[in-house]
């Protein structure tokens, strides 16, 4: 296929040259998503050829493109950004006809690398494979890691033991176009580039926003992007995910989780938890993520005033709060295997009590959702839980009554093998470090692969595709 990104590449991309690596050893391949994309890659050598040495896919981009963008980083505007250790390698369509990107991380230096080496540590790649797989298993809109290939170099980093092993990763996204892409056009007062960007996005991602008058099309598009962002952050809050670096260049147009670095999944409910050690003010702490999503959208809206009226854009952004609340409530209840109430207000009242108890009781987050999946039908499972004593307290009695009063959603899912276990799969920091230690110390990938298999078992048990 002719890659649609070429329509706007003269405004927002530069040619990039892949690094030449000493070796390419396939460590992870996403065969399920390769099938969805119609890629019959077969042996590891084919994966290494295309995604380690970046031999072009037939009929696709003739050479990789490093995308240009700006962004607010911890609320400080930075006009010196762009793909510094990655590029867009290919664009494909999945079995549903959706346009998807294959983008890299750790593929070498580009014109936007500044002082960076353009590389990725193997540990960083392992962490991102785990996080994206877990988010997908929990039903969160997220990028998927397509491949991870070890590259045989020794890297030096200030924030982890060095020298450390290197890798190149390929990420699958619906789009790699960012809020910062719009910000770059606005910064340069580039009306032509901004108009081309908007037309491109409407054509390939939001065709229902099409209008000959950009003054009408842009607010409609902004509303769709605001809603997509709100749904994503509602899902984060339901699964206890802390992104860590919610800069405007780390938000994309289709509301997918990507470019997360020092992420964490909460062990216990803590609104003040900070994932990034360098976020000393707690700007991106867990409880502030919904507000930060709104702030990022405000910056996007400011950029779009190059083409549309600010009042129309402000009105479009009004969709954010109700969409976030609906997503947060809906996804929490989905993770509990319970049906929605007749009104959002009733769901939110229940969740106010539910999360307040989680915070004060310090219940283990993954275990709680696992124990009570399906509501009353899981009462016996909850009694066998490692934290069953918490469920016998007077403080939990009102919460339990509300859970058991709700109608289960597809309770037959409790028959899945995943829900026969004593504990859920988790991705707490100790789990991640233990998996990495096996790789770092003895090159043992078996626990890593077993954990991925456990997460896949969870994904199938939740059966998000049927929703």
C-alpha positions in Angstrom: 0.0 0.0 0.0 1.0 3.6 -0.5 1.7 5.0 3.0 -0.8 7.8 3.7 1.7 9.6 5.9 3.4 10.7 2.7 0.5 13.1 2.1 1.9 15.3 4.9 5.5 14.2 5.2 6.9 17.4 3.6 5.4 19.4 6.5 6.0 16.9 9.4 8.7 14.4 8.7 12.4 13.9 7.7 14.0 10.9 6.1 15.9 8.7 8.6 18.6 6.1 8.3 18.4 3.0 10.5 21.4 2.2 12.7 23.6 -0.8 11.8 23.7 -3.1 14.8 26.4 -5.7 15.6 23.7 -8.4 15.9 20.0 -9.0 15.8 18.4 -11.5 18.2 14.6 -11.7 18.3 13.5 -11.7 21.9 9.7 -11.0 21.4 7.4 -11.1 18.4 3.7 -10.3 18.5 2.4 -13.0 16.2 -1.2 -12.3 17.0 -1.0 -8.7 15.8 1.1 -9.8 12.8 -1.8 -12.0 11.7 -4.2 -9.1 12.2 -2.1 -7.1 9.8 -1.8 -9.9 7.3 2.0 -10.3 7.8 3.2 -13.8 7.3 6.7 -13.4 8.7 7.4 -17.0 9.8 10.9 -17.6 11.1 12.8 -15.3 13.4 15.1 -14.4 10.5 12.3 -12.5 8.7 11.4 -10.6 11.9 15.1 -9.6 12.3 15.5 -8.6 8.7 12.5 -6.3 8.7 12.5 -5.1 12.3 16.1 -5.3 13.3 17.8 -4.3 10.0 14.7 -2.5 8.6 14.4 -3.9 5.2 11.4 -2.2 3.8 8.1 -4.1 3.7 6.9 -4.6 0.1 4.9 -1.6 -1.3 5.4 0.4 1.8 7.5 3.4 2.8 10.7 3.4 0.7 12.6 4.8 3.7 11.8 5.5 7.3 10.5 8.9 8.4 11.4 10.7 11.6 8.4 12.8 12.6 8.7 16.4 13.7 6.8 17.8 16.7 7.0 20.2 19.6 5.6 19.8 23.1 5.2 20.9 26.7 7.5 18.9 28.9 6.4 19.3 32.6 4.6 22.4 31.4 7.6 24.0 29.8 7.4 24.5 26.0 10.1 22.8 24.0 10.4 23.6 20.3 13.5 21.3 19.9 11.7 18.0 19.7 11.0 15.2 17.2 11.7 11.5 16.8 15.2 11.3 18.3 15.6 7.6 18.6 12.8 6.3 16.5 11.0 6.6 13.2 7.9 5.6 11.3 8.8 2.4 9.5 5.5 1.4 7.8 1.8 1.9 7.6 -0.6 -1.1 7.3 -4.3 -1.9 7.7 -5.6 -4.5 10.1 -8.4 -7.0 9.4 -11.0 -4.2 10.2 -9.5 -1.9 7.7 -8.0 0.5 10.2 -4.8 2.3 9.4 -2.0 1.4 11.8 1.6 2.5 12.2 4.7 0.6 12.8 7.1 2.9 14.6 10.5 2.2 16.3 12.3 3.0 19.5 16.1 2.6 19.7 16.6 2.5 15.9 19.4 5.0 15.8 20.1 8.7 15.6 18.0 11.2 13.5 18.3 14.9 13.0 16.2 15.3 16.2 18.6 13.2 18.4 20.3 16.3 19.9 23.0 14.7 22.2 21.3 11.3 22.5 22.7 8.1 21.1 19.4 7.0 19.6 19.5 3.7 21.4 17.2 1.8 23.7 18.3 -0.4 26.6 17.1 -4.0 26.6 15.5 -3.4 30.0 13.6 -0.5 28.7 12.3 -2.6 25.9 11.4 -5.5 28.2 9.5 -3.1 30.5 7.5 -1.7 27.6 6.6 -5.1 26.2 5.3 -6.0 29.7 3.4 -2.8 30.2 1.7 -2.7 26.8 0.7 -6.3 27.0 -0.8 -5.9 30.5 -2.7 -2.7 29.5 -4.2 -4.6 26.5 -5.1 -7.5 28.8 -6.9 -5.1 31.1 -8.9 -3.6 28.2 -7.0 -0.2 28.0 -6.6 1.5 24.7 -2.9 1.2 24.2 -0.1 0.8 21.7 1.1 -2.8 21.2 4.7 -3.8 21.1 5.2 -5.6 17.8 8.8 -6.8 18.2 11.8 -6.6 20.5 15.3 -7.4 19.1 18.5 -7.4 21.1 21.2 -5.6 19.2 24.5 -6.5 20.8 25.7 -3.1 21.9 26.7 -1.9 25.4 24.9 1.3 26.5 25.7 3.7 29.3 22.9 5.3 31.2 22.8 7.5 34.4 19.7 5.9 35.8 20.5 2.2 35.7 23.6 0.0 36.1 26.0 0.4 33.1 27.1 -0.9 30.7 23.8 -2.5 29.9 22.4 -4.5 27.0 20.8 -2.8 24.0 17.7 -3.4 21.9 15.5 -2.0 19.2 11.7 -2.1 19.5 8.9 -1.8 17.1 5.6 -0.3 18.4 2.2 -0.7 16.7 -0.1 2.3 17.0 -3.2 3.5 15.4 -1.3 6.7 14.8 2.0 8.3 15.9 0.7 11.8 15.2 0.9 13.7 18.5 -0.6 16.8 20.1 2.9 18.2 19.7 2.5 17.8 15.9 -0.2 20.5 16.0 1.8 22.6 18.4 4.7 22.7 15.9 2.5 24.0 13.1 1.1 26.7 15.4 4.5 27.7 16.6 5.6 28.3 13.1 2.3 29.9 12.1 2.1 27.3 9.4 -1.6 27.5 8.3 -0.9 25.4 5.2 0.7 22.6 7.2 -1.9 22.7 9.9 -4.7 22.5 7.3 -3.0 19.6 5.6 -2.6 17.8 8.9 -6.3 18.3 9.8 -7.5 17.1 6.4 -5.2 14.0 6.6 -6.4 13.1 10.1 -10.1 13.5 9.2 -9.6 11.4 6.0 -7.9 8.5 7.6 -9.1 8.5 11.3 -12.2 10.6 11.8 -14.1 10.8 8.4 -17.3 11.8 10.1 -15.8 15.2 10.9 -15.4 16.0 7.2 -16.6 19.5 6.2 -15.5 21.8 3.5 -15.3 24.6 6.0 -12.3 24.0 8.2 -13.8 26.3 10.8 -16.5 23.6 11.3 -14.3 20.6 10.7 -11.6 21.5 13.3 -13.9 21.8 16.3 -15.6 18.5 15.4 -12.2 16.8 15.1 -11.0 18.4 18.4 -14.1 17.0 20.1 -13.4 13.5 18.9 -9.8 13.7 20.1 -10.8 15.1 23.4 -13.3 12.2 23.9 -10.6 9.6 22.9 -8.2 11.1 25.4 -10.8 11.2 28.2 -11.7 7.5 27.6 -8.0 6.5 27.7 -7.4 8.3 31.0 -10.6 6.9 32.5 -9.2 3.5 31.8 -5.9 4.3 33.3 -7.5 5.4 36.5 -9.6 2.2 36.7 -6.6 -0.1 36.3 -4.3 1.9 38.6 -1.9 2.8 35.8 0.5 5.8 36.3 1.9 7.0 33.0 4.7 9.0 34.5 5.4 11.5 31.7 2.2 13.1 30.4 4.0 15.7 28.2 1.9 16.9 25.2 4.2 15.1 22.8 3.2 11.9 24.6 -0.5 12.2 23.6 -1.6 11.0 20.2 -4.7 11.8 18.1 -6.5 8.5 18.7 -6.2 8.3 22.5 -3.7 5.4 22.8 -1.3 4.9 25.7 2.2 5.2 24.3 5.7 6.6 25.0 5.5 5.7 28.7 8.9 5.6 30.5 8.9 5.4 34.3 5.4 3.9 34.5 3.9 2.1 37.4 0.9 0.0 38.3 -0.4 0.8 41.8 -0.1 -1.9 44.4 -2.6 0.1 46.6 -4.8 3.1 45.9 -2.7 6.2 46.4 -3.8 9.4 44.6 -0.4 11.0 45.4 1.8 8.3 43.9 4.5 9.6 41.5 6.0 7.2 39.0 9.0 9.3 37.7 11.8 10.0 40.2 12.4 13.3 38.4 8.8 14.5 38.8 9.7 16.2 42.1 6.6 18.4 42.2 4.2 15.5 41.6 2.8 17.1 38.4 2.0 13.8 36.9 1.0 11.9 40.1 -1.7 9.3 39.8 -4.6 11.4 41.1 -3.8 14.3 38.9 -3.8 12.4 35.6 -7.4 13.4 34.6 -6.5 17.1 35.2 -3.3 16.8 33.2 -5.2 15.2 30.3 -7.5 18.3 30.2 -4.5 20.6 30.4 -2.8 18.8 27.5 -6.0 19.2 25.5 -6.1 22.9 26.3 -2.7 23.2 24.7 -3.9 21.4 21.7 -6.9 23.6 21.5 -4.7 26.7 21.7 -2.7 25.4 18.7 -5.9 24.8 16.7 -6.9 28.5 17.0 -4.8 28.8 13.9 -7.7 27.5 12.0 -10.8 27.7 14.2 -12.5 30.1 16.7 -11.5 29.7 20.3 -15.2 29.7 21.5 -16.0 26.8 19.2 -12.9 24.9 20.4 -13.8 25.6 24.1 -17.3 24.2 23.5 -15.9 21.1 21.8 -13.7 20.4 24.9 -16.8 20.3 27.0 -17.0 16.6 26.1 -13.9 15.8 28.2 -15.3 15.6 31.7 -18.5 13.6 31.1 -16.6 11.2 28.8 -13.9 10.7 31.4 -16.4 10.0 34.1 -18.3 7.6 31.9 -15.1 5.8 31.0 -13.8 5.6 34.5 -17.1 4.2 35.8 -17.7 1.8 32.9 -14.2 0.4 33.0 -14.1 -0.1 36.7 -17.3 -2.0 36.6 -16.1 -4.0 33.6 -13.0 -5.0 35.5 -15.3 -6.2 38.3 -17.4 -8.1 35.9 -20.6 -6.1 36.8 -23.2 -4.4 34.7 -23.7 -0.6 34.7 -26.6 1.0 36.6 -29.4 2.9 34.9 -27.6 6.2 35.5 -24.0 7.3 35.5 -24.7 9.1 38.8 -25.5 5.8 40.6 -22.3 4.3 39.3 -20.2 7.2 40.4 -21.7 7.2 43.9 -20.8 3.5 44.2 -17.3 4.1 43.0 -16.8 7.0 45.4 -17.4 4.6 48.3 -15.5 1.8 46.6 -12.3 3.7 45.9 -12.4 5.5 49.3 -12.4 2.1 51.0 -9.6 0.9 48.7 -7.5 3.9 49.8 -8.1 3.7 53.5 -7.9 -0.1 53.7 -4.8 -0.3 51.6 -6.2 -3.4 49.8 -4.0 -4.8 47.1 -5.4 -3.3 43.9 -5.1 -6.3 41.4 -6.2 -8.8 44.0 -9.3 -6.9 45.0 -10.6 -6.8 41.4 -9.7 -10.4 40.8 -11.4 -11.6 44.0 -14.7 -9.9 43.3 -15.0 -10.4 39.6 -18.6 -11.3 38.9 -19.8 -9.9 42.2 -21.8 -12.3 44.5 -20.8 -15.3 42.3 -17.2 -14.8 43.6 -18.0 -14.7 47.3 -16.4 -18.1 47.8 -13.4 -17.1 45.8 -13.0 -13.9 47.9 -13.1 -16.0 51.1 -10.0 -17.9 49.8 -8.1 -14.8 48.9 -4.8 -13.9 50.5 -6.5 -10.7 51.7 -9.8 -12.3 52.8 -9.5 -10.8 56.3 -10.1 -7.3 54.7 -13.4 -8.5 53.3 -14.7 -9.5 56.8 -14.2 -6.0 58.3 -17.2 -3.8 59.2 -15.8 -1.1 56.9 -16.1 -3.4 53.8 -19.7 -4.5 54.7 -21.4 -1.6 52.8 -19.1 -2.0 49.8 -19.7 -5.8 49.7 -23.5 -5.2 49.8 -23.3 -2.9 46.8 -21.1 -5.3 44.9 -23.3 -8.2 45.5 -26.5 -6.2 44.7 -25.2 -5.6 41.1 -26.0 -7.8 38.2 -23.0 -9.8 36.9 -21.9 -9.2 33.3 -21.4 -12.5 31.5 -20.7 -14.5 34.7 -19.8 -17.6 32.6 -16.4 -16.0 32.3 -15.6 -17.1 35.8 -15.3 -20.6 34.4 -12.1 -19.5 32.5 -8.9 -21.0 33.7 -7.6 -17.6 34.7 -10.2 -17.2 37.4 -9.5 -20.6 38.9 -6.1 -19.3 40.2 -5.5 -18.0 43.7 -3.9 -14.8 42.4 -4.2 -12.5 39.4 -1.4 -11.6 37.1 0.1 -8.3 38.1 2.8 -5.9 36.9 3.9 -4.4 40.2 7.4 -3.0 40.3 8.8 -6.0 42.3 7.4 -8.4 39.7 9.0 -6.4 36.9 12.4 -6.3 38.6 12.3 -10.0 39.3 11.5 -10.8 35.6 14.4 -8.5 34.5 16.8 -10.0 37.0 16.4 -13.5 35.5 17.3 -12.0 32.1 20.1 -9.8 33.3 21.8 -12.4 35.5 21.3 -15.7 33.7 19.7 -14.8 30.3 16.7 -16.8 31.4 13.7 -15.6 29.4 11.3 -18.3 30.6 9.7 -16.3 33.5 9.2 -13.3 31.1 7.5 -15.5 28.5 5.4 -17.3 31.2 4.3 -13.9 32.5 3.3 -12.8 29.0 1.3 -16.1 28.7 -0.4 -15.4 32.0 -1.4 -11.9 30.8 -2.8 -13.4 27.5 -4.8 -15.8 29.6 -6.3 -12.8 31.4 -7.0 -11.0 28.2 -8.9 -14.0 26.9 -10.8 -14.4 30.2 -12.0 -10.8 30.2 -13.0 -11.2 26.5 -12.9 -7.5 25.7 -13.5 -8.2 22.0 -17.0 -9.2 22.8 -17.8 -5.8 24.4 
